Amino acid sequence: MNRVFVTDCEGPISLNDNAFEAAAHFIPDGDRFFRKVSEFDDILADEIRRPGYNAGDTLKLIVPFLIAHGVTDEKLREFSERTLRLVPGADETLKLAGRLMPSYIVSTSYRHYIEALCKHLNFPLENTRHTTLSLDVEIPNEEREALVRLREDVIEGDFEDLDEIFFHLIPGMEAGKILDGVKTVGGDGKRVALLEILSELELPPESAMYVGDSITDVEPLRELNGRGLAVSFNGNHYALREAEVAVISTDSRALTPLIDLHSRFGRDYILEFIRAYSENLKGPLNPSG
């Protein structure tokens, strides 16, 4: 059987939280603002499970506020290039995977950031799936001023306040119409992207290895659990809950034994290998003992 390698970006490949960093840079108190929206996102996606809402839609919700604070496509692209930070060994890991099998990056990140990453790593942009949108949009001055004021309401608000702002006030604005065509690649969006890649390659789920680390990776990890190889890399509790294999390392090259094995062997062999050597502290997965 032919194989395919698919990985999340922020976490397994890069050290950035690009959307958080952009919000903190361009929006006053943007770090607090983004964290509050992200908490709201977690509740909607994992606790309430609102129909039609995907984990990672934070990146969609904050777009009107980025535009209101003067962020353009060019500014975000330049910021992404300037602040890009990679997990040690990520370049080598992706090159190894690319030599062994078709390899893809599936990320909730904005296209601006993924373009910067691909340019730096010489990774084919066509082998990525990401959130695509344009920030080069004009909105009425009164809406811009209203969004600037609403930023503080978001920071200080409770769940009901944020629900009113994001699902009632903003959709009625011109700025809200910008979001109608935006599809974030997170949660079920990542699962759909994974299945589309498999369909394009005419491969079954059993052929895929997926690496993720957060709530936005729950759906693709769950899709492969028990079929392909579902791997958490420095994952939080959301990713660990769905993955079959957990890798903890400061270096992306810790994934290379699994990538090599996946390119040549089936899931059962790999899991047996992991079980055998996780009990042996001097085995090849723990060479320092």
N, C-alpha and C positions, 0 to 999 in steps of 0.2 A: 504494500500500500504506500502511495506517495504521502508525504507529510507536509504540514504547514505550521508555521510559528507565528503567533499573534500576541502582541504585548500592549499593555497600557503604556502611556508615555511618562507622565509625572509620577515619580516613585520608582519604577523599574529602570527608566532610562535617564530622566532628568530630576534635578533636585528642586526645581521651581514649583511654586504654586502660582502660575503666571497671572491668573485672573485676580487672585488676592493681592499679588504684588502690584499689579496695574491699578487696582482700586486704591490701595494704600498710597500709591505715588500720585495719582491724578485727582483723587477726591479727598477733600478735607475730612479728617477722621475716618479715612477710607478703610483702615484696618478694622476698626470697630464696626463700621457699616457692613463690610463683607462678612465678618464673623456672624453678625446677627442674621443676615440673609441666609447664610449657610446653615445655621441652626434651624431656621424656618424650613429650609429645603429638606433637612434630615427628618423633621417631623412629618412633612407632607409625603415624603417618599417611603419612609420606613414605618412610621407609626400609624398615620391616617391612611396612607396608600391611596391618595386621591386619584381617581381615574384620569388617565391622560397626562399625569405628571410623572416626570422621570427624575431620578437622582441625578444631580448635576445641573438641573435647570437654574441653579443660582446664576450661571453664566448668561442665561437668557434674561433673568429678572433684573440684573444690574445694568443691562445695555442702555436703557433710557438715561440712567444717571451718568454713565460714562459720556454719552453724547452731550448731556446738559453741562458737563464740566469741560467741554471742548476737546475731547479725545477723538482723533481721526484715525483712519486706517494707517496712514503714514506714521503718526505718533506711536501707535500701538506696535507696529512692526519694528520701528527703530528701538523702542523700549525693550521688546522681546529679544532682539539681537544683542543688545547691550548687556542685558541681565542674565542671559542664558547660562545655566550651570548644569553640568552633567554628573550623573553618578559615576564614580571611578570605574573604569573598565567598560562603560556602556558602548563605546565605539567598537572595541574588540568583540564584545558579545553580539552586537548586531551584525558585524561583518561575518562572524562564524555562522550565525543563523542563516544569513543570506547565501553563504556558500553551500550550505547543506540542504536548504529547502526554501520555497517561497516564504517571505517574511513580511509582516505587516505591523503597523502601529495603528491602534484604535484608541482615540483620545477624545475626551470631552473638551479639550483645550480649543481656543479660537484658532482659526486658520493662520492668523498672523504669527502666532507662536510656533505652530507646526512648520510653517515655511522657514522660520529662522532655524529651527532644529534640523530640518532636512538639509538646508544649505550648509550648516556647520558640519554635519555628519556625512554629507554626500549620500543621503538616503533618498530613494525615489519618492517624490511627493505623491505620485499616483498609487503608491502602496500604503497610503495613510487614509484614515477616516477621521473626521474632525468636525467641529462646529463651525459652520460657514455663515458669515454675515458681513455687512458693511456698516461702518460707523460714519461714513460720509453722507450724513443725512441732515437736512435743515429742519428745525422745529421752531414753532412760534416762540418769540421772546417770553411771552407770559407763561408758556409751558416750561421753558428752561428755568425761569425764576421759581416756578412752583416746585419743580423737581429738586432744585437746590434747597428749598425749604423742607421738602419731604424727607430729605436725607436724615435730618435730625429726628424727625418723627419715626423713621425706621429704627434708628439707633436706640431710641428711648421706648419704643413701642412693645406691646405684647403680641401674642399670636393673632388675636382678633384685629389689632391695628394693622399688622402686616398683611393679613388677608384682605382687609379693606383696601389698602394702598395698592397691592400688586394685582388683585383680581377684580377690583371695581373702579378705583380712581384712574389708574394708568391705562387700562384698556379703553377708556373713554377719551383719551388724549390722542393727538396725532402721533406722539412718540410711541404710544401703545400699538399703533398699527404696524410699526416697524417690526414688531415681534411675531406677527402673524405667520411669516414664512420661515422663521428661525426654528430649526430642529437641532436641539443639542444632542450630541452623541454621548449619552450617558445612560446608565441603567438599561432599560429595554432597548434604547438606541444602540448600545454597544452589542447587545445580543443580536439585534437585527443586522448590524454591520458584520459581525462574525459569520452569521448564516449566509449573508450575501457573498462574502469572500469564499466560503466553502462552495456555494453554488457556482460562482464564476470559475473555480478550479475543478468543479465536478468531483468534489471530495466529500466523504461523510464526516460527521462530527468526531468519529473515532480517530481521524487523521490529525486532529488539531491539538496543539498545546497553547493554552492561554495563560498569560501572566498578568495579575492585577494586584491592587493594594488597598482599595477603598470601597465605599458604598456604591460608587458608579460602576464597579466591576462585578457586583453581585450577580446580575443576570447572566452574563457570559460564563462566569465561573460555574453557576448552577446548571447552565445548559450543557457543559462538558463533564460535570461531576458524574462519575460512573460510566463515562463513554470515552472522552478524550482525556487530556491531562490538564487538570485545573490547578494552577500554582499561585500561591500567595507569595509576594516578595515584600518583606517588611510590612505586611498587611495589618490593617486595623481589625477590630473584632468583626466588622461586616465581611471583609474578605476572608478572614480565617474561618468564619462560620460556613462558607461555601466551598472553600478549596480542599483538595485532597492532599496536597503537598505544601508545606510552608518552608520558605527559605528566608533566613535572617542573616543579613550581611551588609557591610558598608560598601561592598564592591559588587558590581553587576556580574562580574565573571563567575560568581558563585552559581550562576544559572547555567554555565556552559556544560557541566556534566549532564544535566537533564536535557539540554538542547541536543547534545550529541547522541544520548541514548534515545531520545524521541525520534531522531532522524533515522534510526536503525531498528528499533524494537517496538513492540506493542506495550500498551498500558500496563498489563499484568506483570510483565517482566520488569518494567521500570519501578513499579510499586514494591515488588519483591526485593529488588536491588536496594531501594531506599530503606526498607525495613531491616534488611540484613546489615547494612553498613551504618545505620543510625544507632545500632547497638554496639558498634565497634569504633571507639573513639580514635583509633589509629587507622581507620579505613580511608579510602580515597576522598570521601566527602568531608573528612576532618583530618587532613594530612599533618597538622601540627600536633595532634594528639591532645 
